[in-house]
């Protein structure tokens, strides 16, 4: 393709979660490259203010369901169809990157055409519901890009997708630190958790891990960055375990580099994690990670190199017995060691505590992991490399209608 490639982003922009943040960062970085033209169709009725910079970098953008501030009613349906056809005709994309959930893509494919629609799997394949819509959308997609091998295998094993899937790992947006970390012996080891306080993040397991460490005589503290519906329940759990004086609920943290600077080890016992951006960000700060060996986390954290991946071994009955909430958990996750999908499991706090204690008691090993974490993020998870990978896939798809994954 000798002329600039024209990419249309088909994305909901009302929030500023992980996928939306990824879109904004991608759009800004891609706009700096020659030979790329970008537009967007905002599927949401509102735009979160944090997307202002990204939208300012685009050549054009429009609401899918609004015209000049007026919401286009659902009926008669011809009105929205006519407006959608107008948008596609005006923007004329070579490729439309579909950012929204898999089950919501039928309308986009219908409007843009399957030949120009390139779905980007970020974790929707794990979610419950919309089974028929997901299968129907996948059946029409000539190719897909995914942010991890786990995401590719979930599409193949759970949803029977047999088209090509190009794996392009997410990139770390923050600069990789220049200096590795060293454990200090004159203070407790500082553990950190970062993420929404929802069942799937396994924060209750981190509290039990802290309690186990305390029982074993390992001096440790736990800082929790994030907020959510489980905050009060988790605070009560900390009191019940007798570790409340060692736990700090930081709430929503805007300065994540500052948060990582204040911890020695990230503990991430998630029950599901298609990629694990927080684990990548921690390593980019030189912080080794102790995480569950589920889904895409072992792709991000090299076990016994940049952290320790703890196998999940106990079922959700055990999770509830530990004070966990099983509501909203996915029906299946990907198990990298067996290459199959199965019901979610949890890591035992004793196993997590053992991993933390092993590093707390071995400063030389800890320092080597910190150095390896930095090297790993520089080599394979840079954001510019990520952007180039997606743009290369988009160009190839525009030219051939498929993706080479050999």
N, C-alpha and C positions, 0 to 999 in steps of 0.2 A: 504494500500500500504506500504509494509515493506521496499522496496528499495527507494532510493531518487527519487523524482518526477522530471521529465525533462520538463521544460517549454520553449517553443519557443515564443518569442515576434515577432509579425508581425506588423511592425511599420514604418512610414515615419520619417526620422530623419534629413531632410534638414533644418528645423527651430528649434526654441526653445521657442515655445508658451506654453500655459498651459498644453496641453496633453503631449507634448514632455518633459517638465520639470517633469511632473508626472512620465513618464516612467523612466527617468534617476534616479530620487530619489528612485523609487520602485526597480529598478534593483540593485542599490547599496545596499539598505537595505536588500533585499531578499538574496543577495549573502553572507551576514553575518550569515545566518541561516543554520543549519545543515539539511541535507536531501533535499536540493534544488539544482538542476542543471539548468542553464539558457543558452539559445542560442538566437540569433536574426536573423531575415531576414529584412534587411533594404530595404523598398520599394522605397525609394528615390535614386537618382543618386549621391547625395552628402551627407556628414555627417557634421552637424554643430559642430564646435570645442568644444562646451560645453558638448557634449555627450561622450567625450573621456574617462572620468572617468567611466561612466556607461559601456561602451563597454569593458574596461579593466577588469571589474569584471565578464564578461561572459565567459563561457567555449569555446564558438565559436560564430562567427557571419559572415554574408556574405551579399553582395548586391543581391537583387533579379534579377536585370537586368544588372549586370556587372560581369565580370570574369577577374581577374588579371588586373584590370584597364581598360579593354576593354568593351565598352557598347555593349551588345548583341542586334542586330537589331530586330525590330518587325517581320520582314519577312526574311526567312520562319519562321512561328510561331513555328515549331517543335523545333527550337533551344532554345527558351526561355522555352518551356515546358520541354524539356530534362534537362535543367539546374535546373529548379524548382524541378523536380522530384529527381534530384541528391541531392539538398539541403535537401529535406524532408527525403530522405533515409539516408543522413549523420547525420542529427541532431536527427532524430527519437524522436520527442517530444511525451510525454504523453498527453500534452495539448498545444495548441497554443492560446495565448492571442492575440486577434485581436484588435488593438488600433486605426486603421484608421477609416475613415468615413464609415457609414453603407452601402452606395451605392457602396463602393469599395470592398466589402467583397466577392463578388461572386468568384473572381479568387482564393482568399485564401482558401475558402471552397472547391473549386474544387481540389486544389492541396493537401490540408492537409486531407480533408474528414470532413464532418460535425460532425462526432462522436468525433473528437479531437479538433474542432474549438470552442472556447469560446469567443463570442463577448462581448466587454466592452463598454457600452454606456456612453459617456461623454457629449453629446450635439448634436450629429449629427442628432438625430430624429427631431430636430427643424428646420433644414435647408431646404431651398427650392430646388426642383429639384431632379432628379434621383428616382422618385417615384416608377417606375417599378422595378428598380434594388434593392431598399430598401425592397420592399415587397418580391421579389424573394429570397433575402438573408435571411430575417427573416423566410420565409417559410421552410428553410432548417436547421434552428438553433434549436437544442433540448432544449437549455437553454441559458440565457443571464445574465450578471451581469450589474448593473447600479449604478451610483454614487449618486442617490437620488430617493425618491419616485416619484418626478415629472418626472424624466427620465423614470421610470417604467411605469407611467400612460401615458406618451406621446407615448411610444411604443404600449401600449394597446389601447388607445383611438384613436390615429391618424393612426396607422399602423396595427391595428387589430391583434397584436401578442398575441397568447393565450398560449404560453409556459411559463415555470417558469422563473421569473426574481428575482434574489437575489440582494437586495439593500445593497451596501457596501459604506458608505459615504467616500468621500475623507478625507485624513488626513492632518493636518497642519505640514509642514516640519520644521518650525522654533520652537525652544523651547518656551513653554508657560512661560510668564513672572511670576515672583514671587510676584510682588507688584501691587496692584490695583491702579487706577488713582483717583485723586481728582481735582475738578474744582477750579481754582483760581479766585477770584473776582476782582483782580486788573488789568486784561487784557481782551481783547476780547476772545470769545470762538473761538477756532481754528478748523475749519472744514477741512476735507480732502476728496478728490476724487482720486481713483486710478484705472487705466485701460487705454486701448487704446482709443484714441480720435476718436471714430466711433459712428454712430448714436445710436446703440443699448445700449450703456452705459448710455445714458441720461444725459450727462454732462451739456447740455444746461439747464436742469431743476435745476441743482445745482446752476447755475449762477442766475437764476430767484429766487431761494430760498434765496440766499444771498441778492439779491435786496429787497425782501420782508422783511427780517429780518432788513435790514437797515432802511426801511420805518417805521418799528414798533419800532425803537429805540434800537434794540438788537445789540450790538457791536460784530461783527464777521468778521473773515477772512476766505479765502478759498485757500488751496494749492492743486494743481492738479498734480499728479504724472502720467506720461504717455505722449505718443506722438501719432500722427496719422494724417490722412488727414483733420480732422476738426479743427486743432489747430488755424489756422489763422481766421477761421470763428468764433470760440469761443472767441478769443481775441477781435474781432470786436464787438461781442455780449456783452462782459463785458463792453466795452467802451460805447456802446449804452445804457446800463442799468445804467451807472454811477458808477460801482463798480470796475473799473479797478485797482484802487490803493489798493483794498482789496484782489485782486486775484494774486496768484503767480503760473505761469506755470513752474513747475520744470523739465519738460521733462522726459526722461527715467531715472528712479531712480534705481540704483543698490542696494543701502542700504535701503531696505524697513523697517527693524526694526527701523532704524533711522528716516524714514519718519513717521512711526506710533508714535514714541516718541515725534514728534513735532506737533501732532494734538490731539485734545480732543475728536473728534467725526468724524466717517467716515459716509459720506452721499453717498448712493449708489442707485440712482433712476433708475436702469436698466429697460429696456423694456423687456428683456429676460435674464434669468440667470439660467441655468440648475442646478447648485449647488451654486456657490458664494464663490469661494476660497478667494477672497480679503476680504469678510466679515468675514470669519473664521480667517484669518491672523490678521485682526484688533482686533478681540476679544481675540486672543491669546496674543496680546500685552496689553490687558486690556482696549481697546478702544471700547466703545459702538457704535452701528451702527443704523443709520436711513436709512431704505431701502424700496424699493417697495415690496409689498406683492405679488410677482409673482413667478411662477415656484418653484425652490428649495430654494429660499431665506428664507421663513419662517421655513424651516427645519434647517437652519444654525443659524438664528437669532431668538431666542425665544422672541416673542412679549411681551413687558412690563416686560421682565425679563433681557435679555442681550442687548436689544435695542428696537426700535419701528419699526414695519412693517406697512407702509402706503398703504392703498388700492389704486390701480390705477383705476381711474374713468372716464378719458376723452379719446376721440378717437384720431386718428392720425391727424385729421384736426386741432385739438387744438395744437398738437405737432408742426406742421408746422407753425401755427400762432405764436408760441413762439420762432420761429427761428430754430426749429429742422429740421433735414434732415431725411426723411422717406425712402431713398434709402437703399436697402439691408436688410430691416427689415423682420423677419420671417412672414409667412402667419398666423401662429397661435402660441399661447403660452398656458401654462397650468395655470389654475386658481384654486389654492388650496381650496379656500372657497366654490367653486361650484363643484369641481372635474370634470371639463370639459375643453376642448380646445376651444379657441375662438381667435378672432383677438386681437393683442396687444393693450393695453391701457397705458396711462401715469398717473403718480401721479401729482396732481395739486400742483404747487409751494406753494400755500397758506397752503396746508395740510402738506407739508414737512417742511415749516417754522414753523408751529404750533408745530410739533413734536420736532424740534430743540429748539425752545423757551421754551417748557415745561421742557426739561432737563437743558437748560442753567439757568433757573430760580429756579432750585431745586437741589443744590449740593448734598444733602443727597440721593436723588433718583439716581442721576448720579453715585455716588460712589457705591451704591448697585448694579447698573447695571454693573459697571466695575468688581466688585468682582464676580458677576454671570457669566459674560463673561469668565473670567479665569477658573472658576470651570467647566463651560460647555465644554470648549475646552479640559481641562484635562480629563474629564470623557468620552467624546464620540468622540473626533476628533483627538486623538493622531496618529501620523504616523505609529508607530509600531503596534498599534491595526489595522489600515487600512491594512498594509502589511499582517498581520496574517489572516485577514478576506479574502483577495484575495487568499492567498495560501491555506487556508482551502477549499475555493470554488473550486479551481483548483484540489485539491486532490479528493474531492468528485465527481467532474465531471469526472475525469480520471477513477475512480473506478466504477461509476454507469451510466455514460452517461446522467445524469440529475442533478438538484439541488433541494433540499428540501427547500421550502419557507414558510412552515407552521409556 
